[in-house]
Amino acid sequence: MSIIAYRGGQPLTDEVELQAYLASLLRLENVGLLLGAGASCSAGGQTMRTLWTSFLAGNASEAEWLLAQKFITEDEKRLPLPPPPPLPHGAVPIPRNPFVPIPVASLPNFEVLLDRLEIAILEWDRQGSQDLAQAQKVRTALFRSVVNAATLKEAWWASPLGADLAGELWAHRSILQKLTAARQPGQPAPWVFTTNYDLAVEWAAESVDLQVINGFLGVHSRRFSPQSFDLGFRNAQAKGEARFGVYNIYLAKLHGSLTWKEVDHNLYEVPASEAWRDIGEFLTGFTDRLSYLVLPRAAKYLQTVGYVMGELLRRFAEFMARPQTALIVSGYGFGDEHINRLIRSALLNPTLQVVVYLPEFQGDPAAASLPQTVRRLLALQTPRLTIVGGGSRAFTGALANDLPDPTVYDQELAELRRRLTPERPDAQGGDQE
């Protein structure tokens, strides 16, 4: 079947070829997944577009103040244009007229916006400015929008089972199972890097009994200990080494998490039900202070938890620098420049393979509507970069379907099947047409 995809300067139209390529990537020495906001949409999350739209719709006075103080522009204050409708499956995109400008929705970078606002608050506090109170109010409104988008479903926080086998997380469960089951003897467990604050990956992994190594160690007091990323799980009952599959994933939440809490200059992870008590009060307006979540602003690198974010980004860069590595990207809109720089630099690794599922890609690698980083990557025309687009054909659910079910490469089983299969006449030089 035809798809909208691009690799090495050439369109890729064969769906079977894409799936075969993904199957070969799962057998590389190192396999990783980068998830952005779009990956959680099926579970109730929001993309940056919908997040900014909901903020503008529910906080008109705060948006006006941001404009008056020149934190955002007129174009950013307007409600973003809706994304173009996805092409029907198999449809060929119409070539773009280069002389006709494309209207592009102007979205502010949340991290940059909050960073600039944070710096202004520190300065106004020092000066005793009358703008301080309003700035703090706007900051709280922005934070509430971010936390609300990352909550997903409230019922999952209250249940001791979390999301359990919720249908909304089927794609996450499927991807994690396929990645771990495809690991061969001696190969490391897959990495999952995410810019999301939600618990979609953790809940999905727990529901299929996968251990999650996320940098925190402990039972009742889980403190950040980066050496945990160098550990792994094995089946102690297996004779020798387990033949296939691994029992854990490595999870690096590059922007923080809703269940992270700073206490006395140390970062701890707490159960979802405990974190929800404070998060729920914050969302309902009972309090304006939130003790959880490493918030999305560049200034976080100067805070006492900055070493945590630096360690996670270092692990991300280190992973992409390893030989025989595959990175699969889904739901990420390339809006975080510090992550974009790491990906661009990592392509200097001659054995790195990158596959990007990007719904807004419609077949034109130079389209002005694409993120600048994506256009720069496509301009390299390297066969080690594959991009899949076409609207819903590039959603996280499509990636889950494209990844192959694990195949057991067992020589003894293959030999047994050969012996049990009746021999064909032509196999022994018999009758042939």
Number of C-alpha atoms within 10 A of each C-alpha: 9 13 22 27 26 25 17 16 15 13 17 19 16 13 15 13 12 18 16 13 16 18 18 12 22 25 17 19 18 22 26 24 20 21 22 21 23 22 25 27 19 17 21 14 22 23 18 21 20 15 18 22 19 15 18 21 10 12 15 12 11 19 22 15 15 19 16 12 13 10 16 18 15 11 14 18 19 14 18 17 13 11 13 9 10 17 16 12 14 13 13 14 13 9 10 13 8 10 6 7 9 12 9 14 16 16 20 18 18 20 18 16 18 21 18 15 20 18 12 16 20 12 13 16 14 10 10 10 11 10 13 17 13 14 20 16 13 19 18 19 20 22 22 20 19 21 23 21 24 23 24 22 15 13 11 18 21 15 12 12 12 22 25 16 15 14 11 17 24 15 22 22 24 19 22 22 23 18 24 23 20 25 24 20 12 13 16 19 24 25 27 23 24 25 20 26 25 24 22 22 22 20 23 26 22 17 16 14 12 20 16 22 21 21 22 19 17 11 7 9 11 16 20 19 15 17 10 14 18 9 11 16 14 12 11 9 8 9 8 8 12 15 15 18 22 26 17 22 27 21 21 25 23 22 22 23 22 23 22 22 21 16 10 6 10 12 19 19 23 18 13 19 16 12 20 19 12 16 25 18 14 20 19 10 13 10 13 16 13 19 15 21 20 24 20 21 18 17 16 17 14 9 11 13 18 13 13 23 18 13 15 22 20 12 18 22 17 12 19 26 20 16 14 17 22 27 25 20 24 27 23 22 22 16 18 14 11 11 16 14 12 17 19 13 13 21 19 11 14 13 17 21 22 22 21 22 25 27 24 21 24 25 21 19 22 17 18 15 17 19 15 14 17 20 16 14 17 21 13 13 16 15 14 16 20 25 26 28 22 26 21 17 21 24 22 25 19 14 23 19 13 18 20 19 16 17 11 14 11 10 9 9 11 11 11 10 11 11 10 8 9 8 10 10 10 10 9 8 8 9 9 7 4
